[in-house]
Amino acid sequence: MVGFGIAERFLQNQSAAAELLSLFGRPKYRSQGVAERLANELELALEMPMGNPQKLGE
């Protein structure tokens, strides 16, 4: 594992909202775009409908 990110989706004023809670990259892999890729993948996942079987990173 080179890193991980945690985010949540929720309703705010009857609208969908999302928040990035944590983003971590191992020191060995920093400055290689890992955190940016994780953040981008999380953003895509947060835009998917709940229960979408598509895997991230495909």
Legacy VTK file of the C-alpha trace (Angstrom):
# vtk DataFile Version 3.0
C-alpha trace
ASCII
DATASET POLYDATA
POINTS 58 float
0.000 0.000 0.000
1.374 3.402 -0.949
-1.372 5.521 0.573
-5.024 5.844 1.419
-7.794 8.389 1.548
-11.045 8.606 3.473
-14.009 10.667 2.384
-17.712 10.793 3.134
-20.874 11.789 1.328
-23.799 13.333 3.143
-26.826 15.553 2.700
-26.424 19.209 3.526
-29.421 21.497 3.124
-31.118 18.751 1.058
-28.189 18.675 -1.387
-25.459 16.084 -1.761
-22.133 17.131 -0.278
-18.780 15.434 0.222
-15.752 15.953 2.405
-12.218 14.590 2.243
-11.477 13.466 5.800
-7.982 12.041 5.497
-5.330 11.596 2.826
-2.052 9.826 3.481
0.872 8.816 1.306
3.838 6.795 2.502
6.970 8.957 2.708
8.784 6.695 0.220
6.149 7.522 -2.441
5.696 11.251 -1.799
6.286 13.759 -4.599
5.270 11.111 -7.150
1.631 12.144 -7.574
0.210 9.392 -5.340
-1.869 11.719 -3.146
-3.125 13.589 -6.205
-4.210 10.317 -7.840
-5.918 9.187 -4.633
-7.750 12.503 -4.337
-8.863 12.294 -7.977
-10.111 8.710 -7.534
-11.978 9.684 -4.363
-13.586 12.584 -6.187
-14.754 10.231 -8.943
-16.060 7.726 -6.386
-17.984 10.438 -4.573
-19.704 11.374 -7.837
-20.856 7.758 -8.473
-24.323 6.655 -7.436
-24.346 4.622 -4.230
-23.928 0.893 -4.836
-22.250 1.325 -8.243
-20.296 -1.891 -8.861
-17.630 -0.181 -11.005
-14.194 -0.514 -9.448
-12.045 2.549 -8.874
-9.027 3.058 -11.079
-10.465 1.256 -14.110
LINES 1 59
58 0 1 2 3 4 5 6 7 8 9 10 11 12 13 14 15 16 17 18 19 20 21 22 23 24 25 26 27 28 29 30 31 32 33 34 35 36 37 38 39 40 41 42 43 44 45 46 47 48 49 50 51 52 53 54 55 56 57
